[in-house]
Amino acid sequence: MTEWITTREAAQRLGVKRTTLYTYVSRGLLTRRRSGGESLFDRAEIDVLAGTRHHPGSPLGVLPMRSVRSSVSEVREGELFLRGVPLADLADESLDEVVELVLGPAPAIAVSVPAHLSALPLDRRLPALAQWAGSHGEWVEPAAAAGIAKGLLGAVPIALGGGPEPDRPVPDALFNAVAGRPGSPREVATLNTALVALVDHGLAASVVAARVAASARSSAYDCLVAGYAALSGQLHGGIGPSALAVLRDGPPSDPSRPMPGFGHWRHPEGDPRAEAILARLALVDCSAPALARLDEIASRTDRRPNIDGALAALILTCDLPDAAAEVFFQVGRTAGLAAHVVEESEEDPLRWRATDPTA
């Protein structure tokens, strides 16, 4: 039996605008029917098309996973939504409130911070903390990931060298730990917006890794560690140093090469996460040079800043360590990873299996 889906869902599955769907209909690539004044599309046709086409600018050879549904976040016509709420409406909300929106009211599971973490680089401490905490107790079901994520978020400023300040908001304590100084109200507000913007962005590599681990019913801690491992990749959360190099040294001489910090195939008209961060950063003292540098490169290359470019500008403006970009990515994405782990724990186990296309 044919399953008909709405225009909105069809466009989301293909990663295109609604007008592009109608172009596909005119070319005979899709079937459309009308019901109650709304256009509906054959889900099977949409999934086949998704498996044979890619969005302009997207990485070639991306595996189709259109059948994986998630309520954590979605990118719709270039805009990012968390639990159905536009990022634009959440950018000024506190990180704590957004974490509650994404994870629900699960109580935090306390995590103690071992002294040996201080010997590790800043960008390795949160993954090491999760791994250490998971190795000092019994197996924890993936469904408990929400409480574990909240516990990790409360402990991460201490792991990064800050003091125990249970009543201090995470962005405030995090800035102080990473910078080695208290942040001004506007600096902390910008970091808060950055962490909110980093909470989730669909089925990114780190989310897939965490969900695969949850599908195998790994411990909730190990699911998060799997996500952090993928996040550390130089094409994912670990791209920060490359984006900083572009701001410091300029874009590569070959305009056809990918340019870290600029352009995003899912946001051809501009990354809403970067826009939210840069709007707050513009209010911070001494931000003008970094923002002017972003504008200069964007004008020369016709590529707008993405989330990594915005984080690079934040780091340069506030004189933060280069590793801060990945740290912020890890902290912000912790809530999103946990939400996906909880969601995956409600699905049939071991459903993430590859299919041989030649079989």
C-alpha positions as CSV (number, residue, x, y, z in Angstrom):
1,M,0.0,0.0,0.0
2,T,1.3,3.4,-0.9
3,E,2.3,5.6,2.0
4,W,1.7,9.3,1.2
5,I,3.7,11.9,3.1
6,T,3.4,15.7,3.3
7,T,5.4,18.1,1.2
8,R,7.3,19.2,4.3
9,E,8.5,15.7,5.1
10,A,9.3,14.9,1.4
11,A,11.4,18.0,1.2
12,Q,13.2,17.2,4.4
13,R,14.0,13.6,3.3
14,L,15.5,14.9,0.1
15,G,17.2,17.9,1.7
16,V,15.6,20.3,-0.9
17,K,13.2,23.2,-1.0
18,R,9.5,22.6,-1.7
19,T,9.8,24.3,-5.1
20,T,12.4,21.7,-6.1
21,L,9.9,18.9,-5.4
22,Y,7.5,20.4,-7.9
23,T,10.4,20.5,-10.4
24,Y,10.9,16.8,-9.9
25,V,7.2,16.2,-10.5
26,S,7.3,18.1,-13.8
27,R,10.2,15.9,-14.9
28,G,8.3,12.8,-14.1
29,L,10.6,11.8,-11.2
30,L,7.9,12.0,-8.5
31,T,4.2,11.3,-8.3
32,R,2.0,13.9,-6.5
33,R,-1.6,13.8,-5.4
34,R,-3.8,16.4,-3.8
35,S,-5.8,15.8,-0.6
36,G,-7.6,18.5,1.4
37,G,-5.8,21.2,-0.5
38,E,-2.3,19.8,0.3
39,S,0.2,18.0,-1.9
40,L,1.2,14.5,-0.9
41,F,4.1,12.4,-2.2
42,D,4.8,8.7,-2.4
43,R,7.2,7.9,0.3
44,A,8.7,5.0,-1.5
45,E,9.5,7.2,-4.5
46,I,11.0,9.8,-2.3
47,D,13.3,7.2,-0.6
48,V,14.4,5.8,-3.9
49,L,15.2,9.3,-5.2
50,A,17.1,10.1,-2.0
51,G,19.2,7.0,-2.5
52,T,20.2,8.0,-6.1
53,R,20.7,11.7,-5.8
54,H,22.7,14.0,-3.6
55,H,22.2,17.6,-2.6
56,P,24.5,20.0,-4.5
57,G,27.6,20.5,-2.5
58,S,27.0,17.5,-0.3
59,P,29.8,14.9,0.2
60,L,29.7,12.3,-2.6
61,G,28.7,8.8,-1.6
62,V,26.7,9.7,1.5
63,L,24.8,6.7,2.6
64,P,21.0,7.2,2.5
65,M,19.3,6.9,6.0
66,R,16.0,8.5,5.2
67,S,14.1,5.8,7.0
68,V,15.6,6.9,10.4
69,R,13.1,9.2,11.9
70,S,14.0,11.5,14.9
71,S,12.2,14.1,16.8
72,V,15.4,15.5,18.3
73,S,16.1,18.0,15.5
74,E,15.5,18.6,11.9
75,V,16.8,20.9,9.1
76,R,13.9,22.2,7.1
77,E,14.5,24.5,4.1
78,G,17.8,25.5,5.6
79,E,16.5,26.3,9.1
80,L,17.4,24.3,12.2
81,F,14.7,23.2,14.7
82,L,15.2,21.5,18.1
83,R,12.2,19.5,19.2
84,G,10.2,21.5,16.7
85,V,11.3,24.9,18.0
86,P,13.3,27.1,15.6
87,L,16.9,27.9,16.7
88,A,16.1,31.6,16.2
89,D,13.6,31.3,19.2
90,L,16.1,29.5,21.4
91,A,19.3,31.4,20.7
92,D,18.8,33.7,23.7
93,E,17.5,31.0,26.1
94,S,19.8,29.6,28.7
95,L,21.6,26.3,27.9
96,D,19.9,24.7,30.9
97,E,16.5,25.4,29.5
98,V,17.4,24.1,26.1
99,V,18.9,21.0,27.6
100,E,15.6,20.4,29.5
101,L,13.7,20.9,26.2
102,V,15.8,18.3,24.4
103,L,16.3,15.8,27.3
104,G,13.2,16.2,29.4
105,P,13.0,16.3,33.2
106,A,15.4,13.3,33.9
107,P,17.4,14.1,37.1
108,A,21.2,14.5,36.6
109,I,23.3,11.5,37.6
110,A,26.3,12.9,39.5
111,V,29.8,12.3,38.0
112,S,33.0,12.7,40.0
113,V,36.1,14.1,38.3
114,P,39.3,12.1,38.8
115,A,42.5,14.1,39.3
116,H,44.3,12.4,36.5
117,L,42.2,14.2,33.8
118,S,44.2,17.4,34.4
119,A,47.2,15.8,32.6
120,L,45.1,15.4,29.4
121,P,44.7,18.0,26.6
122,L,41.5,20.1,27.0
123,D,39.8,18.5,24.1
124,R,40.3,15.0,25.4
125,R,38.9,15.5,29.0
126,L,35.1,15.2,28.4
127,P,35.4,12.0,26.5
128,A,37.9,10.6,29.1
129,L,35.5,11.7,31.9
130,A,32.6,9.8,30.3
131,Q,34.8,6.7,29.7
132,W,36.1,6.8,33.3
133,A,32.7,7.2,34.8
134,G,31.4,4.3,32.7
135,S,34.1,2.0,33.8
136,H,33.5,2.5,37.6
137,G,30.1,0.8,38.0
138,E,27.6,-1.5,36.4
139,W,26.2,-1.4,32.9
140,V,23.8,1.6,32.5
141,E,21.0,1.2,30.1
142,P,21.0,3.6,27.1
143,A,17.6,4.9,28.2
144,A,19.4,6.6,31.1
145,A,21.6,8.7,28.9
146,A,19.7,11.9,29.6
147,G,20.6,11.9,33.3
148,I,24.1,10.9,32.5
149,A,24.5,13.8,30.0
150,K,23.2,16.3,32.6
151,G,25.7,14.9,35.1
152,L,28.6,15.3,32.6
153,L,27.6,18.8,31.7
154,G,27.7,19.7,35.4
155,A,31.1,18.2,35.9
156,V,32.8,19.3,32.7
157,P,34.0,22.8,34.0
158,I,35.8,21.0,36.8
159,A,37.3,18.5,34.4
160,L,38.6,21.5,32.4
161,G,40.3,23.1,35.4
162,G,37.6,25.1,37.0
163,G,36.4,24.9,40.6
164,P,33.3,23.2,41.9
165,E,30.5,25.8,41.5
166,P,27.2,23.8,41.5
167,D,25.0,27.0,41.2
168,R,27.0,28.6,38.4
169,P,25.5,28.3,34.9
170,V,27.5,25.9,32.7
171,P,28.5,28.5,30.0
172,D,29.8,30.9,32.7
173,A,31.8,28.2,34.5
174,L,33.0,26.7,31.2
175,F,34.3,30.0,29.9
176,N,36.2,30.6,33.1
177,A,37.7,27.1,33.0
178,V,38.8,27.4,29.3
179,A,39.9,31.0,29.3
180,G,41.5,31.0,32.8
181,R,39.5,34.2,33.5
182,P,35.9,35.2,34.1
183,G,34.1,36.0,30.9
184,S,32.3,39.3,30.5
185,P,28.4,39.1,30.4
186,R,28.5,39.5,26.6
187,E,31.2,36.9,26.2
188,V,29.3,34.4,28.3
189,A,26.1,35.2,26.5
190,T,27.8,34.5,23.1
191,L,29.2,31.2,24.4
192,N,25.7,30.2,25.7
193,T,24.3,30.8,22.2
194,A,27.1,28.8,20.7
195,L,26.4,25.8,23.0
196,V,22.7,26.0,22.2
197,A,23.4,26.1,18.5
198,L,25.7,23.0,18.8
199,V,23.1,20.8,20.6
200,D,22.1,18.9,17.5
201,H,22.1,19.0,13.7
202,G,20.4,15.8,12.6
203,L,22.1,12.5,11.7
204,A,25.7,13.8,11.8
205,A,28.5,11.3,12.1
206,S,28.7,11.6,15.8
207,V,25.0,11.0,16.2
208,V,25.1,7.9,14.0
209,A,28.0,6.5,16.0
210,A,26.1,7.0,19.3
211,R,22.9,5.5,17.9
212,V,24.8,2.4,16.5
213,A,26.2,1.8,20.0
214,A,22.8,2.3,21.5
215,S,21.3,-0.2,19.0
216,A,23.8,-2.7,20.2
217,R,22.6,-1.9,23.8
218,S,26.0,-0.6,24.9
219,S,26.2,1.2,28.2
220,A,24.9,4.8,28.0
221,Y,28.4,6.1,28.9
222,D,29.9,4.0,26.0
223,C,27.2,5.4,23.6
224,L,28.3,8.9,24.4
225,V,32.0,7.9,24.1
226,A,31.3,6.5,20.7
227,G,29.7,9.8,19.7
228,Y,32.6,11.8,21.1
229,A,35.1,9.6,19.1
230,A,33.3,10.4,15.8
231,L,33.0,14.1,16.8
232,S,36.8,14.3,17.2
233,G,37.3,13.8,13.4
234,Q,39.0,16.5,11.5
235,L,36.0,16.8,9.3
236,H,33.5,17.1,12.2
237,G,34.0,18.7,15.6
238,G,37.8,18.5,15.3
239,I,37.8,20.9,12.3
240,G,38.3,23.9,14.6
241,P,42.1,24.4,14.1
242,S,41.6,24.3,10.3
243,A,38.9,27.0,10.5
244,L,41.1,29.1,12.7
245,A,43.9,28.8,10.1
246,V,41.7,30.2,7.4
247,L,40.8,33.2,9.5
248,R,44.5,33.8,10.4
249,D,46.2,33.0,7.1
250,G,43.4,33.4,4.5
251,P,41.6,30.9,2.3
252,P,43.4,28.3,0.2
253,S,44.7,29.5,-3.2
254,D,42.6,26.9,-5.0
255,P,39.0,28.1,-4.9
256,S,37.6,24.6,-5.7
257,R,39.0,23.2,-2.4
258,P,36.8,22.9,0.6
259,M,37.3,25.8,3.0
260,P,36.9,25.1,6.7
261,G,34.7,27.6,8.4
262,F,32.8,28.6,5.3
263,G,29.9,27.2,3.4
264,H,27.5,24.3,4.3
265,W,25.7,22.1,1.9
266,R,22.6,21.9,4.1
267,H,22.5,25.7,4.5
268,P,23.2,27.1,1.0
269,E,21.7,30.5,2.0
270,G,23.6,30.7,5.3
271,D,24.1,28.6,8.4
272,P,21.5,29.7,11.0
273,R,23.8,28.5,13.8
274,A,26.6,30.8,12.7
275,E,24.2,33.7,12.2
276,A,22.9,33.3,15.8
277,I,26.5,33.2,17.2
278,L,27.8,36.1,15.2
279,A,24.9,38.3,16.1
280,R,25.8,37.9,19.8
281,L,29.5,38.2,19.1
282,A,29.1,41.5,17.4
283,L,28.1,42.9,20.9
284,V,31.4,41.8,22.4
285,D,34.2,44.3,22.8
286,C,37.1,43.9,20.3
287,S,35.0,41.6,18.0
288,A,35.3,43.9,15.0
289,P,38.6,42.5,13.6
290,A,37.4,38.9,13.6
291,L,34.0,39.8,12.2
292,A,35.7,41.9,9.5
293,R,37.9,39.1,8.6
294,L,35.0,36.7,8.2
295,D,33.2,39.3,6.0
296,E,36.3,39.8,3.8
297,I,36.8,36.1,3.2
298,A,33.1,35.5,2.6
299,S,33.1,38.3,0.0
300,R,36.2,36.9,-1.8
301,T,35.0,33.4,-1.9
302,D,31.2,33.8,-2.1
303,R,30.8,31.4,0.9
304,R,29.2,32.5,4.0
305,P,30.5,31.6,7.5
306,N,29.3,28.3,9.0
307,I,29.3,27.1,12.6
308,D,33.0,26.4,12.5
309,G,33.8,29.9,11.2
310,A,31.7,31.4,13.9
311,L,33.4,29.4,16.6
312,A,36.8,30.5,15.2
313,A,35.7,34.1,15.4
314,L,34.6,33.6,19.0
315,I,38.0,32.1,19.9
316,L,40.0,34.8,18.3
317,T,37.9,37.6,19.8
318,C,38.1,36.2,23.3
319,D,41.7,35.0,23.1
320,L,40.8,31.4,23.9
321,P,42.9,28.2,23.3
322,D,42.6,26.7,19.8
323,A,41.3,23.5,21.4
324,A,38.3,25.4,22.7
325,A,36.4,24.9,19.5
326,E,36.2,21.1,19.9
327,V,35.5,21.5,23.6
328,F,32.5,23.7,22.9
329,F,31.4,21.2,20.2
330,Q,31.6,18.3,22.7
331,V,29.8,20.2,25.5
332,G,27.0,21.5,23.3
333,R,26.5,18.2,21.4
334,T,26.3,16.2,24.7
335,A,22.6,16.8,25.1
336,G,21.8,16.0,21.5
337,L,23.9,12.8,21.6
338,A,22.1,11.7,24.7
339,A,18.7,12.5,23.2
340,H,19.4,10.3,20.2
341,V,20.7,7.5,22.4
342,V,17.5,7.5,24.4
343,E,15.4,7.6,21.2
344,E,17.4,4.7,19.7
345,S,16.9,2.6,22.9
346,E,13.2,2.6,22.1
347,E,13.8,1.0,18.6
348,D,14.5,-2.6,17.8
349,P,18.1,-3.6,18.7
350,L,20.8,-4.1,16.1
351,R,18.9,-2.5,13.3
352,W,22.0,-0.6,12.0
353,R,23.3,-3.1,9.6
354,A,24.8,-2.6,6.2
355,T,23.3,-4.0,3.0
356,D,25.4,-5.3,0.2
357,P,24.1,-3.5,-2.9
358,T,25.3,-6.3,-5.1
359,A,23.3,-9.0,-3.3
